[in-house]
Protein backbone atom coordinates (compact mmCIF):
# COMPACT_ATOMS: atom_id res chain seq x y z
CA UNK A 1 0.00 0.00 0.00
CA UNK A 2 2.14 2.90 -1.26
CA UNK A 3 1.69 6.27 0.38
CA UNK A 4 3.17 9.74 0.05
CA UNK A 5 3.25 12.54 2.57
CA UNK A 6 3.19 16.27 1.88
CA UNK A 7 3.49 19.40 4.03
CA UNK A 8 1.69 22.58 3.04
CA UNK A 9 2.13 25.90 4.82
CA UNK A 10 -0.91 27.85 3.59
CA UNK A 11 -4.33 27.41 2.03
CA UNK A 12 -2.83 28.34 -1.31
CA UNK A 13 -0.27 25.53 -1.04
CA UNK A 14 -3.00 23.06 -0.07
CA UNK A 15 -5.07 24.12 -3.09
CA UNK A 16 -1.98 23.81 -5.31
CA UNK A 17 -1.38 20.28 -4.01
CA UNK A 18 -5.02 19.46 -4.78
CA UNK A 19 -4.50 20.67 -8.35
CA UNK A 20 -1.39 18.48 -8.66
CA UNK A 21 -3.32 15.46 -7.40
CA UNK A 22 -6.21 16.23 -9.78
CA UNK A 23 -3.85 16.07 -12.75
CA UNK A 24 -3.28 12.41 -11.85
CA UNK A 25 -6.89 11.38 -11.25
CA UNK A 26 -9.00 9.41 -13.70
CA UNK A 27 -12.57 8.24 -13.23
CA UNK A 28 -13.72 6.07 -11.67
CA UNK A 29 -12.04 6.93 -8.38
CA UNK A 30 -13.31 7.26 -4.82
CA UNK A 31 -11.31 9.66 -2.61
CA UNK A 32 -11.76 9.61 1.14
CA UNK A 33 -10.80 12.97 2.68
CA UNK A 34 -10.22 12.26 6.35
CA UNK A 35 -9.17 14.61 9.15
CA UNK A 36 -10.47 16.62 12.08
CA UNK A 37 -12.50 19.82 11.74
CA UNK A 38 -10.49 22.54 10.06
CA UNK A 39 -7.77 20.18 8.84
CA UNK A 40 -8.15 21.41 5.25
CA UNK A 41 -10.40 18.80 3.61
CA UNK A 42 -12.54 21.33 1.75
CA UNK A 43 -9.49 23.42 0.87
CA UNK A 44 -7.84 20.39 -0.71
CA UNK A 45 -11.15 19.59 -2.45
CA UNK A 46 -11.13 23.12 -3.95
CA UNK A 47 -7.79 22.34 -5.56
CA UNK A 48 -8.83 18.90 -6.77
CA UNK A 49 -12.17 20.03 -8.20
CA UNK A 50 -10.78 23.17 -9.84
CA UNK A 51 -7.79 21.16 -11.08
CA UNK A 52 -10.17 18.75 -12.79
CA UNK A 53 -11.62 21.75 -14.63
CA UNK A 54 -15.19 21.26 -13.44
CA UNK A 55 -15.48 24.40 -11.26
CA UNK A 56 -13.58 27.49 -10.19
CA UNK A 57 -11.99 27.46 -6.73
CA UNK A 58 -14.42 30.07 -5.45
CA UNK A 59 -17.36 27.92 -6.56
CA UNK A 60 -16.27 24.98 -4.41
CA UNK A 61 -17.71 25.15 -0.90
CA UNK A 62 -18.27 22.60 1.81
CA UNK A 63 -21.41 20.56 1.16
CA UNK A 64 -21.98 20.30 4.93
CA UNK A 65 -25.65 21.24 4.72
CA UNK A 66 -26.53 20.05 1.21
CA UNK A 67 -24.42 16.91 1.73
CA UNK A 68 -23.62 16.44 -2.00
CA UNK A 69 -22.41 18.87 -4.66
CA UNK A 70 -22.27 17.74 -8.29
CA UNK A 71 -19.88 19.20 -10.85
CA UNK A 72 -19.71 18.36 -14.57
CA UNK A 73 -17.47 19.50 -17.38
CA UNK A 74 -16.20 16.53 -19.32
CA UNK A 75 -15.76 14.55 -16.11
CA UNK A 76 -18.41 14.07 -13.43
CA UNK A 77 -17.32 14.94 -9.88
CA UNK A 78 -19.28 14.50 -6.67
CA UNK A 79 -18.20 16.28 -3.47
CA UNK A 80 -19.85 14.64 -0.46
CA UNK A 81 -19.73 15.75 3.19
CA UNK A 82 -21.06 13.27 5.73
CA UNK A 83 -20.34 15.30 8.87
CA UNK A 84 -24.03 15.82 9.63
CA UNK A 85 -25.14 12.27 8.79
CA UNK A 86 -26.50 10.97 12.07
CA UNK A 87 -27.40 7.37 11.33
CA UNK A 88 -27.84 4.67 8.71
CA UNK A 89 -31.29 6.00 7.77
CA UNK A 90 -29.83 9.44 6.94
CA UNK A 91 -27.19 7.76 4.84
CA UNK A 92 -29.70 5.61 2.96
CA UNK A 93 -31.86 8.63 2.06
CA UNK A 94 -28.91 10.23 0.25
CA UNK A 95 -28.88 7.51 -2.40
CA UNK A 96 -25.09 7.46 -2.53
CA UNK A 97 -25.13 4.18 -4.44
CA UNK A 98 -26.40 6.21 -7.42
CA UNK A 99 -23.08 8.07 -7.51
CA UNK A 100 -21.51 4.90 -8.86
CA UNK A 101 -23.90 4.50 -11.80
CA UNK A 102 -21.30 5.89 -14.21
CA UNK A 103 -17.57 6.58 -13.94
CA UNK A 104 -16.89 9.67 -11.86
CA UNK A 105 -14.56 11.06 -9.25
CA UNK A 106 -16.21 11.01 -5.83
CA UNK A 107 -14.65 13.00 -2.97
CA UNK A 108 -16.02 12.10 0.46
CA UNK A 109 -15.35 14.21 3.56
CA UNK A 110 -15.89 12.36 6.86
CA UNK A 111 -15.76 8.91 5.22
CA UNK A 112 -15.77 7.16 8.60
CA UNK A 113 -19.54 7.81 8.68
CA UNK A 114 -20.20 5.34 5.88
CA UNK A 115 -19.05 2.17 4.25
CA UNK A 116 -19.61 2.02 0.52
CA UNK A 117 -19.18 -1.17 -1.44
CA UNK A 118 -17.55 -0.47 -4.75
CA UNK A 119 -14.99 -2.03 -7.02
CA UNK A 120 -13.66 1.43 -7.83
CA UNK A 121 -10.11 2.34 -6.86
CA UNK A 122 -10.03 4.04 -3.46
CA UNK A 123 -7.55 6.71 -2.43
CA UNK A 124 -7.34 7.68 1.26
CA UNK A 125 -6.23 11.24 1.95
CA UNK A 126 -5.58 12.02 5.62
CA UNK A 127 -5.07 15.65 6.67
CA UNK A 128 -3.66 16.81 10.01
CA UNK A 129 -3.09 20.21 11.60
CA UNK A 130 0.49 21.23 12.11
CA UNK A 131 1.83 24.45 13.57
CA UNK A 132 -0.02 27.59 12.43
CA UNK A 133 -1.17 27.05 8.81
CA UNK A 134 0.87 23.90 8.25
CA UNK A 135 -0.97 20.79 7.14
CA UNK A 136 0.42 17.26 6.93
CA UNK A 137 -1.31 15.44 4.07
CA UNK A 138 -0.87 11.71 3.54
CA UNK A 139 -2.13 10.14 0.33
CA UNK A 140 -2.51 6.37 0.33
CA UNK A 141 -3.75 4.23 -2.53
CA UNK A 142 -5.88 1.52 -0.91
CA UNK A 143 -6.52 -0.40 -4.12
CA UNK A 144 -2.92 -0.89 -5.24
CA UNK A 145 -0.92 1.12 -7.76
CA UNK A 146 -2.09 -0.76 -10.87
CA UNK A 147 -5.81 -0.42 -10.08
CA UNK A 148 -5.75 3.10 -8.72
CA UNK A 149 -7.23 6.28 -10.11
CA UNK A 150 -3.90 7.90 -9.29
CA UNK A 151 -1.37 7.27 -12.01
CA UNK A 152 1.59 8.18 -9.84
CA UNK A 153 2.53 10.47 -7.00
C-alpha positions, 0 to 999 in steps of 0.5 A: 500500500504505497503512500506519500506525505506532503506538508503545506504551509498555507491554504494556497499551497494546499489548493496547489497540491489538490491541483497536482493530485487532480492532474493524476486522477482518472474516473472512476475513483473514490477519494476519502478525505479524512481529518479533524474539523479545520484540517483542510479537507474542503481546501484540498477539495477546492484544488482537486475540483478546480484542477479537474476543470469542473469548477472554479476554486471560489465555486467549491464550498463545503457541502456540509448542509446540502451533503452532496455537490455535483460538478460536470465538465467533461468529467463528473465529480461528486463532493460529499460531506457526511459530517451531519449524517447521524445514522444509517437511515440518513445515509440511505436517504442520500442515495449514494449508491447512485453516484456509482452508476457511471464513472466519476470522481467522488470525494467524500469528507468524513468517510468514517460515517459510511461504508460504501461497497464499490470495485472502484479504486479508493484513495485515502487522503488524511489531513492533520493540523500542524503548527499555524497554517501547516498541514500534513497530508498523507495520500494512500492508494488503498486499491494498489498502484495498478488499479488506482485512479492515481497514475503516480505520485 
